């Protein structure tokens, strides 16, 4: 059986909608990978998480 991976692009002002969307599918996934932009948004994302 193959691994089920969801790729989530985090960008812009808020990561909340993307993370909320992932939570709906956690029972159906093996792994979630977040693709983050570099710079100020990335640092803010780290603080929020």
VENNOR-V453605 format. One record per pair of residues at least 12 apart in sequence whose ideal C-beta (glycine too) atoms are under 10 Angstrom apart, sorted by the first residue. I is the first residue (numbers start at 0). J is the second residue. If there is no record, write none. Layout:
# VENNOR-V453605
<<I:J> <I:J>>
This chain:
# VENNOR-V453605
<<0:29> <1:29> <2:28> <2:29> <2:30> <3:24> <3:27> <3:28> <3:29> <3:30> <3:31> <4:28> <4:29> <4:30> <4:31> <4:32> <5:20> <5:21> <5:24> <5:25> <5:27> <5:28> <5:29> <5:30> <5:31> <5:32> <5:33> <6:30> <6:31> <6:32> <6:33> <6:34> <7:20> <7:21> <7:31> <7:32> <7:33> <7:34> <7:35> <8:33> <8:34> <8:35> <8:36> <9:33> <9:34> <9:35> <9:36> <9:40> <9:41> <9:44> <9:48> <10:34> <10:35> <10:36> <10:40> <10:41> <10:44> <11:36> <11:40> <12:40> <12:43> <13:40> <13:43> <13:44> <13:47> <14:33> <14:35> <14:40> <14:43> <14:44> <14:47> <14:48> <15:47> <17:33> <17:34> <18:31> <18:33> <18:44> <18:47> <18:48> <21:33> <33:48>>
